[in-house]
């Protein structure tokens, strides 16, 4: 079976009523911020919080009676696992899922909750896949590949059909790339339905496997990424030619832009996305000239992110936008000095999150102590107001170097 617009349309008929036709809407605020017209496809609102349901269901519906009785097996970093487990359970098919050992807990627990047998094996998708293939051979399970399967690719292509039906004149589709199933299917659909629409892929700088493969370069991947859903080392044999023929460009994004995109979508669109789900917006933020003035469709492909990393993204984002700042001040080592300092902070509406003082690890004069405060502010202007007030009262405040900021965001002390 080759992936064509006809197979994608058949997939749309197959899955209709069992997968959400998610909304695709303009974000006026983020469009204004990026000087582009941004339409978001909320695939994070699927029941399993990711687009993977489309391809997984289409593949399961293609099973023969014998194959259904034998059961299925899949390897996945999380979203494909949940999709296969959920729809297999709905269809009365036994599912076994192999996931990398470091898969986020939310994805593991959700997969188990859908009734699948879950194995945690290997450091990444490739190692998990090798183990899954051994189990498949041993038990005669049907292997449901997360991206390198024509039924799966066709199912994923239904995302583009829905987007272009809702917003027919999109200039560009920006699509995250892991193994290439989503972008491959969407590119086939877009070429047929809207030939003038450009398709651009997004990968992380730590896992640029598809981009490297297309360039004929050795595939070299880096340390773990927050976008583990697209941290794929081996592009699909079926998807690679689709991307080569139909995708005009692949852009790379770093971890900082992924975190920024997650935070913006949470704060402005009130929607939770995982790292891979934020990759499309991250691309627009990282390459503004590439997208300025264009009418862009972005797939928010997944929303399965654990609370601890989400909390870290929020806290780091508050620091980067100077709504949480750390200030060090030397004060006289006399009774009441700390009270005077906190009074000034209170007078200027600085919220004290944490405060500590110490005498030993400082180069201040002997009769002084160093006070470090972590403050909640309204942003950069409010921070400057607080610093100015401290200086006006005779203090010499220091904002320690915020070394975890993106290099372009570092600044000198006010």
C-alpha positions in Angstrom: 0.0 0.0 0.0 1.3 3.4 -1.0 0.2 6.5 0.9 -1.9 8.7 -1.4 -4.6 11.3 -0.9 -7.2 8.5 -1.5 -5.8 6.3 1.3 -5.7 9.3 3.6 -9.4 10.1 2.8 -10.2 6.4 3.4 -8.4 6.7 6.7 -10.5 9.8 7.6 -13.7 7.7 6.9 -12.4 4.8 9.0 -11.6 6.8 12.1 -14.5 9.3 11.9 -16.5 9.3 15.1 -13.8 7.5 17.1 -11.1 10.3 17.0 -11.7 13.9 17.7 -11.9 16.4 14.9 -9.9 18.9 17.0 -10.3 22.6 16.6 -8.0 24.7 14.5 -8.1 28.3 15.6 -6.3 31.6 15.1 -4.2 32.9 18.1 -4.5 36.6 17.9 -2.1 37.3 20.7 0.7 35.0 19.5 0.1 36.2 15.9 0.7 39.7 17.1 3.9 38.7 19.0 5.4 36.9 16.0 4.3 39.1 13.1 2.6 36.1 11.5 -0.9 34.6 11.4 -0.8 31.5 13.5 -3.5 28.8 13.5 -3.1 26.1 16.1 -4.5 22.5 15.6 -5.2 21.3 19.1 -4.3 17.6 18.8 -3.4 17.7 22.5 -7.2 17.6 23.0 -7.5 14.1 21.7 -8.6 11.6 24.4 -5.1 10.3 24.8 -3.8 13.9 24.3 -1.9 13.3 21.0 -2.5 12.9 17.3 -1.2 9.3 17.4 -4.7 8.0 17.8 -5.4 8.6 14.1 -2.7 6.4 12.7 -2.9 3.7 15.5 -6.7 3.3 15.0 -6.4 3.2 11.2 -3.8 0.5 11.5 -5.8 -1.6 14.0 -8.9 -1.4 11.8 -6.9 -2.9 9.0 -6.1 -6.1 11.0 -7.5 -9.4 9.8 -9.6 -11.6 12.2 -6.5 -13.8 12.7 -4.3 -10.9 13.5 -6.8 -9.5 16.0 -6.8 -12.8 17.8 -3.0 -12.9 18.0 -2.8 -9.4 19.5 -0.6 -6.5 18.7 2.7 -5.1 20.0 4.1 -1.6 19.7 7.2 0.3 20.8 6.9 3.9 21.7 8.1 6.8 23.8 4.6 7.3 25.0 1.9 8.8 22.8 1.8 5.9 20.2 1.8 3.5 23.2 -1.3 5.2 24.7 -3.1 5.4 21.3 -2.5 1.7 20.6 -3.5 0.6 24.1 -6.6 2.7 24.2 -8.0 1.7 20.8 -6.9 -1.9 21.1 -8.9 -2.1 24.3 -11.9 -0.5 22.7 -11.7 -3.1 19.8 -11.1 -6.1 22.1 -7.5 -6.6 21.0 -4.8 -7.6 23.4 -1.9 -5.1 23.3 1.7 -5.3 24.5 3.7 -2.1 24.7 7.5 -1.7 25.0 8.6 1.8 26.2 12.1 3.2 26.9 13.1 3.1 30.5 13.1 6.9 30.9 9.6 7.4 29.4 7.7 10.1 31.5 5.7 8.5 34.2 2.4 10.0 33.0 2.7 8.2 29.7 3.6 4.9 31.3 0.8 5.0 33.8 -1.8 6.0 31.2 -0.7 3.2 28.9 -1.2 0.7 31.7 -4.5 2.2 32.6 -5.8 1.5 29.1 -5.1 -2.2 29.8 -1.9 -2.9 27.9 1.0 -5.1 29.2 3.8 -2.6 29.5 7.6 -3.4 29.3 10.2 -0.8 30.1 13.3 -1.6 28.1 16.2 0.3 26.5 17.5 3.8 26.7 15.6 5.0 23.7 13.0 4.1 21.0 15.6 2.1 18.9 16.5 -0.2 21.8 12.8 -0.5 22.8 12.0 -1.4 19.2 14.5 -4.2 19.0 13.1 -5.7 22.2 9.6 -5.4 20.8 10.5 -7.1 17.6 11.9 -10.1 19.6 8.7 -10.3 21.6 6.6 -10.1 18.4 8.6 -13.0 16.8 8.3 -15.1 20.0 4.5 -14.6 20.5 3.4 -14.0 16.9 2.1 -10.5 17.8 1.4 -8.1 15.0 3.9 -5.2 15.2 2.2 -1.8 15.0 5.0 0.6 14.1 4.7 4.2 15.4 5.6 5.8 12.1 7.0 3.5 9.4 3.7 1.9 8.3 1.5 3.1 5.5 -1.8 2.7 7.4 -0.3 4.8 10.3 1.1 7.5 7.9 -2.3 7.7 6.1 -4.1 8.1 9.5 -1.8 10.9 10.5 -2.4 12.6 7.2 -6.0 13.3 8.3 -4.6 16.1 10.4 -3.8 18.1 7.3 -7.2 17.4 5.7 -8.9 18.9 8.7 -6.6 21.9 9.0 -7.0 22.8 5.3 -10.7 22.3 5.4 -10.9 24.8 8.3 -8.4 27.3 7.0 -8.1 26.6 3.2 -5.5 29.2 2.4 -2.6 28.4 4.7 0.8 29.5 3.4 2.7 27.0 5.5 2.3 24.0 7.7 4.8 23.6 10.5 5.0 20.0 11.6 7.2 18.3 14.3 9.3 15.4 13.0 10.3 12.3 15.0 10.3 9.3 12.7 8.3 11.3 10.0 4.8 9.6 10.1 2.9 12.8 10.9 4.8 15.1 8.4 4.8 12.4 5.8 1.0 11.9 5.9 0.3 15.6 6.2 2.6 16.5 3.3 0.9 14.0 1.0 -2.5 15.4 1.9 -1.4 19.0 1.6 0.2 18.5 -1.8 -3.1 17.1 -3.1 -5.5 19.5 -1.4 -3.5 22.7 -1.4 -0.4 22.5 -3.7 0.7 26.0 -2.8 1.0 25.3 0.9 4.6 24.8 2.0 5.3 22.1 4.5 8.2 22.7 6.9 9.5 20.2 9.5 10.8 20.9 12.9 13.4 18.9 14.8 15.5 19.6 17.9 19.1 20.4 17.7 19.7 17.4 19.9 17.9 14.9 17.6 18.1 16.1 14.0 18.1 12.6 12.6 15.8 13.2 9.6 17.6 16.4 8.6 21.0 14.5 8.8 19.6 11.6 6.8 18.4 13.8 4.0 21.8 15.5 3.9 23.5 12.1 3.7 25.3 12.8 7.0 26.0 10.4 9.8 23.2 10.5 12.3 24.5 12.0 15.5 22.2 12.7 18.4 22.8 14.6 21.6 21.7 14.4 25.3 18.1 14.0 26.3 15.6 16.6 25.1 12.4 17.9 26.7 10.8 17.0 23.3 11.3 13.2 23.9 8.3 12.5 21.6 10.4 13.5 18.6 13.7 12.2 19.9 14.0 9.5 17.2 17.4 8.3 16.0 16.3 6.3 13.0 13.9 8.0 10.4 11.4 5.7 8.7 12.2 3.9 5.4 8.7 4.8 4.2 8.7 8.3 5.6 12.2 9.4 4.4 11.3 9.6 0.7 8.0 11.4 1.5 9.9 14.1 3.4 12.6 14.3 0.7 10.0 14.8 -2.0 7.3 16.9 -0.3 8.8 18.8 2.6 10.6 22.1 1.6 12.7 22.5 4.7 13.6 21.3 8.2 14.4 23.8 10.9 16.0 23.1 14.2 15.0 24.4 17.6 16.9 24.4 20.9 15.7 23.6 24.4 15.3 27.2 25.4 12.8 27.9 22.6 10.9 24.7 23.4 10.5 25.8 27.0 9.5 29.3 25.9 6.8 27.8 23.6 5.4 25.6 26.3 5.1 28.5 28.6 3.5 30.8 26.0 1.0 28.2 25.1 0.1 27.6 28.7 -0.1 31.3 29.6 -1.7 32.7 26.5 -3.7 29.8 24.9 -4.4 28.2 28.3 -3.4 24.8 26.8 -0.8 22.3 28.1 1.6 20.8 25.5 4.6 18.5 25.9 8.0 19.4 24.3 7.2 17.8 21.0 3.8 19.5 20.9 5.5 22.9 21.3 8.0 22.4 18.5 6.0 24.1 15.8 5.6 27.4 17.8 9.3 27.0 19.0 10.3 27.0 15.3 8.5 30.3 14.7 10.1 31.9 17.7 13.6 30.6 16.8 13.4 31.6 13.1 11.2 34.8 13.0 12.4 35.9 9.6 11.6 32.6 8.1 7.9 32.9 9.0 7.2 36.6 9.3 4.1 37.7 7.4 2.9 34.2 6.6 -0.3 32.4 7.3 0.8 29.4 9.3 -0.8 26.2 10.5 0.9 24.6 13.6 0.1 21.2 15.0 0.1 21.0 18.8 0.7 17.3 18.4 0.7 16.2 22.1 0.0 17.3 25.6 1.5 14.5 27.8 4.0 16.2 30.0 4.7 15.2 33.6 3.9 17.8 36.3 7.5 18.0 37.6 9.1 19.1 34.2 6.1 21.3 33.6 6.7 23.0 37.0 10.4 23.4 36.1 9.5 25.0 32.8 7.1 27.4 34.5 9.6 28.4 37.2 12.5 28.8 34.8 10.2 30.9 32.5 9.3 33.2 35.4 13.0 33.8 36.0 13.7 34.4 32.3 10.9 37.0 32.1 12.1 38.6 35.4 8.9 37.8 37.3 11.0 36.0 39.7 14.4 37.5 40.5 17.2 36.9 43.0 18.8 40.0 44.6 21.8 40.1 47.0 22.3 43.0 49.3 24.8 43.8 52.0 23.2 45.2 55.2 24.7 46.3 58.6 25.0 43.5 61.1 22.8 45.3 63.7 19.3 44.6 65.0 16.5 45.9 62.8 18.6 46.0 59.6 16.7 43.1 58.0 13.4 44.7 58.9 14.4 47.9 57.2 15.3 46.0 54.0 12.0 44.1 53.9 10.1 47.3 54.6 11.5 48.9 51.4 10.7 45.7 49.4 7.1 45.8 50.8 6.7 49.6 50.0 7.5 48.7 46.3 5.2 45.7 46.1 7.9 43.1 45.8 6.7 39.7 47.0 9.3 37.9 49.1 9.4 34.2 48.1 12.5 33.4 50.1 15.1 35.3 52.2 18.3 34.2 53.8 21.4 35.9 55.3 24.9 34.7 56.1 28.2 36.2 57.4 30.8 33.6 56.4 30.9 33.4 52.6 31.2 37.0 51.7 33.8 39.7 51.1 31.7 42.4 52.8 33.2 44.3 55.8 33.2 42.5 59.1 30.1 44.2 60.6 28.0 43.4 57.6 25.9 40.4 56.5 24.8 39.4 53.0 21.1 39.0 52.4 19.8 37.1 49.4 16.2 37.4 48.5 14.1 35.7 45.9 11.4 38.1 44.8 8.2 38.0 42.9 7.8 41.0 40.6 5.7 42.2 37.7 8.5 41.9 35.2 11.6 43.8 34.1 10.3 47.3 34.7 9.1 46.5 38.2 12.5 44.9 39.0 14.3 48.1 37.9 12.0 50.1 40.2 12.9 47.9 43.1 16.6 48.1 42.4 16.5 51.8 42.1 14.6 52.1 45.4 17.2 50.0 47.2 20.0 52.2 45.8 18.2 55.3 46.9 18.2 54.0 50.4 21.9 53.4 50.4 22.1 49.7 49.5 24.2 48.3 46.7 22.0 45.5 45.3 23.4 42.8 43.0 21.5 40.6 40.6 23.6 37.5 40.2 24.3 36.3 36.7 21.3 34.3 35.5 23.5 31.8 33.7 20.6 29.5 32.8 19.1 32.1 30.6 19.3 31.9 26.8 22.4 33.9 25.8 20.3 36.6 24.0 18.3 37.1 27.2 21.2 37.8 29.5 21.5 41.4 30.6 23.6 43.6 32.8 22.3 44.6 36.2 20.0 47.7 36.1 
